Amino acid sequence: VQLVESGGGLVQPGGSLRLSCEASVTNLDYYSVGWFRQAPGKGREGVACIVSSDGSSYTADSVKGRFTISRDVAKKTVYLQMDNLKVEDTAVYFCAAGTTLTTNKPLGLMEGWYNSWGQGTRVTVSS
């Protein structure tokens, strides 16, 4: 599976960005998808995911209420809408896909759940 992210950039605190991840899959319904981020000098952190067959999402507490993951199955694209951005959201954001679905949604915030990764898109939040 190839994943291509886009939509990163420079934004002021309080602003919004929408990241996109286009996947080279036959049917996105059959895949777990997630967004991760890696800030300078830190490890990779799971942000949001869709890992269950009903397509429901799960979001990390650190971004809950500000970030929303969604997908367009017809377009084979996963989105991350980021609102009310903070300086601490500055990071490289990665899209990931995996071939296993689960009802245990927190698993979707773990790197090991996925076997395909995008190249990342940089988000910088600064005034």
N, C-alpha and C positions, 0 to 999 in steps of 0.2 A: 504494500500500500504506500502510495506517495502522497504526502501532505504538503500543501503550500499555503503558508500564512501570509496575510497582508493586513494593512490598516494601522500599523504602528506609526509613531511619530512623537512630536513634541506638543504637549498640552499644558495649560496652566492649571494650578490647583483648583478644584471645583468643576473642571471641565469634563467632557465626555469623549470617548473614542469607541469605535466598534471594530473589533478584529474579526477577520474572516479566515477560514481554513477550508480549502477545497481539497476533497479527497478523491483519489482515483480508485473508487470501489464500485461494485455492481449495484449494491443496495445498502445504503447507510443504516437501514433498520437492523442489519445483522451485526453491527459493530458497536462496541463501547467507544465513546469519544470523550476527551478531556482537554482541559487547558491547564497548563502549568506555567510557573514563572520562576526566573532565577535572577535575583538581585545581585549587584556586584559584591563579591566576597562571601556569598551565601549559597546554600544548597538549593536544589530545585523544590518548589512548593506547589502542591496541587491546589488549584483555585476553584474549579467547577467541572462537573462531569455529567454525562448522560450514559448510564450503564445498564439500565433495565429495559426490558422488552416493551414496556409501556411508554418509553420515551421521556419519563419524568427526570428532572434534574436534581442535582445535589451540589451545594455550594459550601465552600469553606467558611468558617465563622469569621475569618479575617476580612472577608469581602462581602459577607451576607448583607443584603439590602442595597448594595451598590453595584454588584456585578451580576449579570444574567447570562447563562449559556442557553443557546437554542440551536436548532438545526433545521435545514430545509432539505428534506430527503430528495426531492425532485432535482434540486441543484447540487446535491452531494456536498453540501457546505455546512460547516459548523460556525457559529458566531459566538463572540463574547462581547456583550454590551457592557461597557464600563462607565459608570456615572459617578459624579462627585469624587473625582480622582484626587488622590493625596500624593504628596511627595514620596511617601514610602511605597507607593505602587510602582515606582520606577524599577524596571526590570526588562529582561528579554522574556517574551511570552512564547511558549511552545504549544503547539497542538499535538495531540497524541491519539492513536487509534489502536484498538485491541479487538481480538476475534472472539472474546468471551463476554457474555452478558451475565448480570447477576442482580439479585434483589438486595444484596448487601451494598448499598450505595457508597458508603465511606471507602470501600475498596477502590473506587474510581479515583480517589485522590492520591493513590499510591503509584509511584513510577512503574513498579513491577507489573502492574495490571496491563500495561500496554507493550506492544511490540513494534509499533511504527511511530516515528516522530518526524515533525517538520523541522525546518532549519531555524525557526525562531524569527520573531519580529520585535524590534526594540520599541519600548514605550518609555518616554521620559516625561516626568511631571515636574515642572519647574516654572517659577515666575521670572 
